[in-house]
């Protein structure tokens, strides 16, 4: 500052400082507004240690539990995800435990056709048939009452062993149709196919 120049008053400095605060605040508000505009991508419900059931004529038909459930209900096609695994148990109309399905993760799509998708170490046990079906990806069309997949499957019981690529069956996996079955003397331990291609068109009736 040259001699004779007037020093900026404290009032002027305060105005400049206040203007900077207002600018920063407005900028932060814009970012906040942008984030709020994306509410459809935010989970509308999060449940830890989830347990639930579905009943029919007063009897429990399905029980399910999961360490974590996240619901995205504001999307055009809402869904629920179970990123830490899930267990689903079904019962006969008489109340006898019939099947159990476990998986590392799952998605419940609630659009036009309600569907479940299970991924990673999927195990489907039928206690009445004493059979077990193992795969890495399993789709459950709840409306049509069928399960299907496009990847490697292995189903076994004390009486039989079936394995191959791609299958569809009833929900209880009592009537399984394997699309590409192969020699049952060897057992495939790992399937290298992708777990998430769109395979609906291959298995729709």
Number of C-alpha atoms within 10 A of each C-alpha: 6 6 6 6 7 8 10 8 8 9 9 11 11 11 11 12 12 12 12 12 12 12 12 12 12 12 12 12 12 12 12 11 11 11 12 12 10 9 13 14 13 15 17 12 11 13 13 11 9 14 13 10 13 12 12 9 7 7 13 18 20 20 16 17 19 21 15 18 22 18 18 20 17 14 13 10 11 14 20 19 21 22 17 13 21 24 20 17 19 22 17 13 14 9 12 13 17 19 23 20 20 23 24 17 21 26 20 17 17 15 12 7 11 14 18 19 20 25 21 17 16 23 22 24 23 22 14 12 14 13 20 20 20 20 26 24 24 28 20 21 16 13 9 12 11 15 22 25 25 28 22 23 24 20 20 15 14 9 7 9 15 18 25 21 18 21 21 21 17 16 20 21 21 12 10 17 15 22 14 14 16 13 9 13 9 8 13 12 7 9 13 8 12 10 17 12 9 8 14 12 7 10 13 8 5
